[in-house]
Amino acid sequence: LVSVFYVGKKFDYWRYQIGSRLRARGNPLEPDKYPGVSANDLVEQAIVAERIGNWQEAADRLLAAKRKNLLYPGLFFHAAKLCYDHGDYDSADRWLDRAIAFHENLGESFHMRGMIANGRRDYAAAEQFFEAAASASPFTAQYLYSWAEALRQDHKPKDAVLRYQQAALRGTDSEENICRFKARMAMIEAGEALAVSDELD
């Protein structure tokens, strides 16, 4: 059982590592963009590029650093976040998928993929990503709130009420107030206006 669990946890990592090596062998025309530059140096250069506002260059160097050292943590996630923050959602989604395979910032990675899916009105996918985010970080109110919002947009107000209530328990006072308000709105949408009226009374 221990062996099976270990293999299961490492499967995505091994698959990506083997696949990346095969792609590299199968495409000899794709040269190393930064020959002779170590992964650590590329990360340092990426930080400088990000500081001066050259986010695309920063992302490229982070991804190049990851190719040179697959064990360097957090690079896929940070590159994805740069793309996400600057509106390049297709690239962000692609690198978030890699970040999740490498178990990088799982809660945030799943949540950002959920936000991208929600923006595309793919509510079923968004719900799955938000659920995974909440499972990875069960005390983060934002993930449960986003899950509830996706459920409401997907016309599932009864399911949304539970997630709003869970988010309210985990949030700050202001977050709790918003979640309680949204939960009551979802109850009204679910045909439970009388229960909301009694609660307000």
Disulfide bonds with the S-S distance in Angstrom:
none
